[in-house]
């Protein structure tokens, strides 16, 4: 499988620029919302749109150099049969400090220095992390996606939460770390 993945990655590299542009255009479908704010009203932990603080799931909320590396990762995943918008979606790119504080307070993150909460000098989102969420129903299929995501991220010199400590029993049995959908810059 590793040699197949390496061959696919090499084959894609020559046409990455065109494929990346097409992939991002298809995901945007007329323009993704850059930054959203949590709605006022009743908090529902199952619905991130009700959580406090601004956030984005747009790949455009990533820092430009990091976005290029993520785009190459997306192209490599497509070559392995995982297409953005069909098999997985970005669930979180940029978060405001208020949103990050909420996530830390809930115990879902351990740091206020999240690479999701990075802004450029002008205050615009410039996240250095992205969370990818698989759309498959079966756990084993999700694990296979996370394994491919980890390999693609590592080829781009990025860090995958799939390589972190095996403290989440669901993913540890597949040899994955506690946050396998998370990818960040080193």
BAMI-801515 format. One record per residue (C-alpha): residue number from 1; residue in three letters; x, y, z. Coordinates in nm, 3 decimals. Example, Ala and Ser with C-alpha at 12.3 -4.5 7.8 and 13.67 -1.06 7.14 Angstrom:
<pts>
(1; "ALA"; (1.230; -0.450; 0.780))
(2; "SER"; (1.367; -0.106; 0.714))
</pts>
This chain:
<pts>
(1; "UNK"; (0.000; 0.000; 0.000))
(2; "UNK"; (0.285; 0.239; 0.085))
(3; "UNK"; (0.443; 0.201; -0.261))
(4; "UNK"; (0.103; 0.257; -0.425))
(5; "UNK"; (0.057; 0.574; -0.220))
(6; "UNK"; (0.408; 0.696; -0.311))
(7; "UNK"; (0.347; 0.628; -0.681))
(8; "UNK"; (0.011; 0.806; -0.669))
(9; "UNK"; (0.167; 1.104; -0.493))
(10; "UNK"; (0.447; 1.127; -0.751))
(11; "UNK"; (0.205; 1.097; -1.042))
(12; "UNK"; (-0.008; 1.378; -0.903))
(13; "UNK"; (0.281; 1.615; -0.834))
(14; "UNK"; (0.328; 1.708; -1.202))
(15; "UNK"; (-0.031; 1.826; -1.241))
(16; "UNK"; (-0.088; 1.953; -0.889))
(17; "UNK"; (-0.135; 2.321; -0.975))
(18; "UNK"; (-0.431; 2.264; -1.208))
(19; "UNK"; (-0.581; 1.993; -0.990))
(20; "UNK"; (-0.549; 2.207; -0.677))
(21; "UNK"; (-0.723; 2.500; -0.845))
(22; "UNK"; (-1.005; 2.272; -0.961))
(23; "UNK"; (-1.038; 2.106; -0.621))
(24; "UNK"; (-1.060; 2.435; -0.435))
(25; "UNK"; (-1.307; 2.577; -0.688))
(26; "UNK"; (-1.530; 2.271; -0.660))
(27; "UNK"; (-1.524; 2.284; -0.280))
(28; "UNK"; (-1.610; 2.654; -0.273))
(29; "UNK"; (-1.911; 2.613; -0.505))
(30; "UNK"; (-1.962; 2.981; -0.556))
(31; "UNK"; (-1.772; 3.104; -0.253))
(32; "UNK"; (-1.747; 2.955; 0.093))
(33; "UNK"; (-1.826; 3.169; 0.395))
(34; "UNK"; (-1.493; 3.289; 0.528))
(35; "UNK"; (-1.579; 3.356; 0.892))
(36; "UNK"; (-1.898; 3.273; 1.081))
(37; "UNK"; (-2.013; 3.373; 1.425))
(38; "UNK"; (-2.180; 3.149; 1.679))
(39; "UNK"; (-2.555; 3.209; 1.690))
(40; "UNK"; (-2.724; 3.361; 1.989))
(41; "UNK"; (-2.964; 3.135; 2.170))
(42; "UNK"; (-2.959; 2.783; 2.304))
(43; "UNK"; (-2.623; 2.606; 2.312))
(44; "UNK"; (-2.626; 2.263; 2.147))
(45; "UNK"; (-2.296; 2.077; 2.181))
(46; "UNK"; (-2.383; 1.870; 1.874))
(47; "UNK"; (-2.410; 2.183; 1.659))
(48; "UNK"; (-2.089; 2.390; 1.639))
(49; "UNK"; (-2.281; 2.677; 1.482))
(50; "UNK"; (-2.438; 2.740; 1.826))
(51; "UNK"; (-2.103; 2.762; 2.007))
(52; "UNK"; (-1.964; 3.103; 2.107))
(53; "UNK"; (-1.701; 3.282; 1.902))
(54; "UNK"; (-1.618; 3.324; 1.536))
(55; "UNK"; (-1.488; 3.034; 1.326))
(56; "UNK"; (-1.438; 2.911; 0.972))
(57; "UNK"; (-1.438; 2.582; 0.788))
(58; "UNK"; (-1.306; 2.744; 0.469))
(59; "UNK"; (-0.969; 2.638; 0.335))
(60; "UNK"; (-0.925; 3.006; 0.247))
(61; "UNK"; (-0.895; 3.081; 0.621))
(62; "UNK"; (-0.560; 2.901; 0.623))
(63; "UNK"; (-0.230; 3.090; 0.605))
(64; "UNK"; (-0.125; 3.106; 0.236))
(65; "UNK"; (0.189; 2.887; 0.260))
(66; "UNK"; (0.009; 2.631; 0.477))
(67; "UNK"; (-0.289; 2.636; 0.237))
(68; "UNK"; (-0.060; 2.534; -0.051))
(69; "UNK"; (0.066; 2.234; 0.149))
(70; "UNK"; (-0.290; 2.137; 0.246))
(71; "UNK"; (-0.394; 2.168; -0.119))
(72; "UNK"; (-0.119; 1.927; -0.225))
(73; "UNK"; (-0.236; 1.693; 0.052))
(74; "UNK"; (-0.593; 1.716; -0.085))
(75; "UNK"; (-0.468; 1.629; -0.435))
(76; "UNK"; (-0.273; 1.330; -0.300))
(77; "UNK"; (-0.582; 1.211; -0.113))
(78; "UNK"; (-0.785; 1.238; -0.436))
(79; "UNK"; (-0.528; 1.020; -0.611))
(80; "UNK"; (-0.592; 0.761; -0.337))
(81; "UNK"; (-0.968; 0.780; -0.399))
(82; "UNK"; (-1.066; 1.028; -0.124))
(83; "UNK"; (-1.235; 1.333; -0.277))
(84; "UNK"; (-1.296; 1.656; -0.088))
(85; "UNK"; (-1.668; 1.718; -0.040))
(86; "UNK"; (-1.756; 1.358; -0.125))
(87; "UNK"; (-1.552; 1.154; 0.123))
(88; "UNK"; (-1.448; 1.422; 0.372))
(89; "UNK"; (-1.486; 1.791; 0.453))
(90; "UNK"; (-1.285; 2.045; 0.649))
(91; "UNK"; (-1.464; 2.083; 0.980))
(92; "UNK"; (-1.250; 2.351; 1.137))
(93; "UNK"; (-0.981; 2.574; 0.998))
(94; "UNK"; (-0.974; 2.906; 1.185))
(95; "UNK"; (-1.113; 2.981; 1.533))
(96; "UNK"; (-1.132; 3.303; 1.730))
(97; "UNK"; (-0.977; 3.311; 2.076))
(98; "UNK"; (-1.331; 3.310; 2.219))
(99; "UNK"; (-1.415; 2.988; 2.031))
(100; "UNK"; (-1.085; 2.830; 2.136))
(101; "UNK"; (-1.152; 2.919; 2.502))
(102; "UNK"; (-1.491; 2.744; 2.477))
(103; "UNK"; (-1.325; 2.433; 2.328))
(104; "UNK"; (-1.059; 2.429; 2.601))
(105; "UNK"; (-1.323; 2.478; 2.872))
(106; "UNK"; (-1.512; 2.175; 2.735))
(107; "UNK"; (-1.193; 1.966; 2.754))
(108; "UNK"; (-1.175; 1.913; 2.378))
(109; "UNK"; (-0.840; 2.090; 2.351))
(110; "UNK"; (-0.559; 2.141; 2.597))
(111; "UNK"; (-0.422; 2.472; 2.472))
(112; "UNK"; (-0.514; 2.831; 2.408))
(113; "UNK"; (-0.213; 2.843; 2.174))
(114; "UNK"; (-0.395; 2.643; 1.907))
(115; "UNK"; (-0.269; 2.664; 1.552))
(116; "UNK"; (-0.636; 2.705; 1.455))
(117; "UNK"; (-0.641; 3.046; 1.630))
(118; "UNK"; (-0.368; 3.219; 1.429))
(119; "UNK"; (-0.432; 3.554; 1.261))
(120; "UNK"; (-0.225; 3.757; 1.018))
(121; "UNK"; (-0.080; 4.096; 1.114))
(122; "UNK"; (-0.391; 4.265; 0.972))
(123; "UNK"; (-0.619; 4.049; 1.191))
(124; "UNK"; (-0.750; 3.823; 0.915))
(125; "UNK"; (-0.762; 3.446; 0.970))
(126; "UNK"; (-0.433; 3.269; 0.894))
(127; "UNK"; (-0.482; 2.928; 1.055))
(128; "UNK"; (-0.195; 2.683; 1.062))
(129; "UNK"; (-0.420; 2.381; 1.132))
(130; "UNK"; (-0.717; 2.208; 0.977))
(131; "UNK"; (-0.949; 1.933; 1.100))
(132; "UNK"; (-1.075; 1.698; 0.830))
(133; "UNK"; (-1.394; 1.502; 0.896))
(134; "UNK"; (-1.466; 1.183; 0.702))
(135; "UNK"; (-1.820; 1.135; 0.575))
(136; "UNK"; (-1.808; 0.754; 0.579))
(137; "UNK"; (-2.041; 0.574; 0.819))
(138; "UNK"; (-1.824; 0.278; 0.916))
(139; "UNK"; (-1.548; 0.320; 1.173))
(140; "UNK"; (-1.300; 0.108; 0.975))
(141; "UNK"; (-1.355; 0.325; 0.665))
(142; "UNK"; (-1.294; 0.638; 0.873))
(143; "UNK"; (-0.975; 0.481; 1.010))
(144; "UNK"; (-0.856; 0.401; 0.656))
(145; "UNK"; (-0.916; 0.765; 0.558))
(146; "UNK"; (-0.733; 0.890; 0.868))
(147; "UNK"; (-0.438; 0.664; 0.786))
(148; "UNK"; (-0.424; 0.806; 0.430))
(149; "UNK"; (-0.459; 1.160; 0.570))
(150; "UNK"; (-0.170; 1.102; 0.809))
(151; "UNK"; (0.054; 0.969; 0.530))
(152; "UNK"; (-0.035; 1.259; 0.299))
(153; "UNK"; (0.023; 1.514; 0.574))
(154; "UNK"; (0.362; 1.367; 0.663))
(155; "UNK"; (0.469; 1.377; 0.295))
(156; "UNK"; (0.399; 1.751; 0.303))
(157; "UNK"; (0.607; 1.794; 0.619))
(158; "UNK"; (0.293; 1.849; 0.828))
(159; "UNK"; (0.201; 1.697; 1.164))
(160; "UNK"; (-0.102; 1.472; 1.194))
(161; "UNK"; (-0.296; 1.417; 1.515))
(162; "UNK"; (-0.298; 1.055; 1.400))
(163; "UNK"; (0.066; 1.034; 1.508))
(164; "UNK"; (-0.001; 1.167; 1.859))
(165; "UNK"; (-0.048; 0.954; 2.171))
(166; "UNK"; (-0.280; 0.656; 2.140))
(167; "UNK"; (-0.513; 0.772; 2.419))
(168; "UNK"; (-0.840; 0.750; 2.222))
(169; "UNK"; (-0.943; 0.383; 2.232))
(170; "UNK"; (-1.155; 0.416; 1.918))
(171; "UNK"; (-0.858; 0.514; 1.703))
(172; "UNK"; (-0.577; 0.345; 1.899))
(173; "UNK"; (-0.694; 0.002; 1.783))
(174; "UNK"; (-0.617; 0.120; 1.428))
(175; "UNK"; (-0.274; 0.250; 1.529))
(176; "UNK"; (-0.389; 0.613; 1.524))
(177; "UNK"; (-0.341; 0.893; 1.774))
(178; "UNK"; (-0.612; 1.070; 1.970))
(179; "UNK"; (-0.698; 1.335; 1.705))
(180; "UNK"; (-0.649; 1.166; 1.366))
(181; "UNK"; (-0.840; 1.426; 1.161))
(182; "UNK"; (-0.618; 1.712; 1.277))
(183; "UNK"; (-0.331; 1.836; 1.057))
(184; "UNK"; (-0.101; 2.126; 1.147))
(185; "UNK"; (0.217; 2.299; 1.041))
(186; "UNK"; (0.532; 2.207; 1.230))
</pts>
